[in-house]
Amino acid sequence: MSADAGRVREVLEVAARHAQDWIGSIPSREVNPRKDADQIRAELGDSLPGGPTDPVTVVDRLGRIGEPGLMSMASGRFFGWVVGGTLPAALGADWLVSAWDQNSALRTATPATVAVEEIAAKWLLEILGLPGTADVGYPTGGMMANFVGLISARQKVLTDVGWDIDRKGLNGAPAIRVLVGAERHDTIDRALRYLGLGAPTEVAADGQGRIIPQALRTEFERGTGPAILCLQAGNLHSGAFDPFREAIALAHEHGAWVHVDGAFGLWALASPALRPLLDGVELADSWATDAHKTLNVPYDCGVGIVADRKAIRGTFGVHASYLLPTHEAAGDPVEKVPEFSRRARGVPVWAALLSLGRNGIAQLVERLVANARLMADGLSRIDGCRILNEIAFTQVCFAFENDARTDAICTRLIADSSTWISGSSWQGRRVLRVSVSNWSTTEEDVAVAVQAVKRAAAAHPAP
């Protein structure tokens, strides 16, 4: 072994020790960070030295000083926002991805990682019951997965009306109407800004945040021309699913492209018991999800799926026009995501899927839902606590008698540090929202969280 290779091994051993210490501490440690960013920055020091620092020292310093500033997001007691943990196989695969250091853009240059990603893509389509001929790309996260679907939509709907966006750009292009549910996630609006499509047209939603088909029909009938409809698999607060079959049929009747934001909820398709919640979703034109959420792989792994290969490859491809042959083989990864240079994000997806198997994936999703229902049941027994949503998937939204008490309980709950449940606003009132997304969450973790809410409520009794 060369001196350099030996030194790399020492550095990795230090990193592994700190990583193992961190992971080992998660089950028993408080969820909140013990130090804030200013404290961590002061201890690290922000003056860049003139000379080199030993790599082992660098990594050891990061591990020692950084640890108190970490939030235990991987804890089974973390229910804030919609973020999962990391399955062991996915974590190990992600370490290999970093060590291999492959720019997985071209099949001929990095055949190992591209082959793994292609297998993962095939499995994803099978598990989710989406068209086997669709293209799958691995962008950075759920928001960029939405971007992949929506930019493909922009390409297709403008091409269909004879506008060459690659040559002419957007200046003078026919206006694209984008219809969205009133309770879509903000990442949809952000992606539309990136695409130069402006603010979307809101369509009324029901009490659970589901788009209302009759209101959608009315909006479609207001105008003509190229159109995109964005639907949602998993409302941020209620976990509810849009009425896909009816809404998609209506959109296609008007020649619109249908994109589905399924950041966490698309995974309900992996469960035979839950699949009916998404009846007809396979008829859409593109789908987005975030593998870090329900599938529990490391961060930085979105999944963008587009049924029309010509649309996605015509958008991102650098060596072919929009009219690619429909029989073209798998293609290069660079044709399916915005980046040229990227890590092999799909490798941890492959590892997670292989480690769980088809039945294990279904059981993972069903266990998350079961824990959400258990949480709702426990919370409903606390005086003054009202569950606001139907527990369709992994979200639980609750509140107390008034906004002031709800906010006070939220503040007390976060300070408790035994769990993390975040506050929000939904349908004109302050709420607390639970997102059950972590593979490691147990019934005991749920019980700890319920007791923490009970303590916080007792500390702030109703007036």
Number of C-alpha atoms within 10 A of each C-alpha: 6 7 8 9 10 11 15 13 13 14 18 16 14 18 17 13 13 18 14 11 13 16 13 11 13 17 16 9 15 18 23 20 15 13 15 11 12 10 14 16 13 10 12 14 10 8 6 7 8 6 6 8 9 11 15 18 12 13 16 17 14 15 19 11 17 16 18 15 17 16 18 22 21 23 25 26 28 31 26 18 21 20 23 30 25 24 23 16 18 24 18 15 22 23 12 14 19 11 10 12 12 18 16 24 23 17 16 10 12 14 14 14 23 24 14 17 24 20 15 22 23 18 19 21 17 14 19 17 14 21 18 13 15 17 26 31 28 33 26 21 22 27 24 25 31 33 24 30 31 31 20 27 27 22 20 25 21 20 16 11 12 11 18 16 16 13 7 10 10 16 8 8 14 14 14 18 21 22 22 25 24 17 22 23 17 9 16 22 18 16 21 19 13 12 14 9 17 15 15 20 14 17 22 19 19 12 13 19 25 26 27 18 19 14 15 21 15 11 16 20 10 7 11 12 14 22 23 23 27 26 28 31 29 29 25 25 26 26 24 25 24 26 20 25 15 15 24 25 16 18 21 17 10 18 16 25 24 27 26 25 28 23 29 27 27 24 27 27 22 23 20 11 11 18 17 12 21 22 16 16 31 19 16 25 24 30 30 31 29 33 28 28 29 28 27 26 30 22 18 15 27 27 31 30 30 28 22 19 26 22 26 30 26 22 25 22 20 11 8 14 15 19 11 13 11 10 8 9 7 12 15 17 26 21 24 28 27 21 15 14 12 18 22 28 27 32 27 31 32 23 22 25 22 16 15 16 14 15 12 15 22 20 15 22 25 20 21 23 22 17 23 24 20 16 22 24 13 17 24 15 12 17 14 16 17 17 18 19 18 16 18 21 28 31 31 26 23 22 23 21 13 14 15 13 19 23 18 14 26 25 15 17 23 19 13 17 18 19 28 27 22 18 22 15 12 18 11 7 11 20 25 23 27 27 27 32 32 29 21 20 21 15 16 12 20 24 17 15 25 22 17 22 24 20 16 21 23 13 13 15 11 13 6
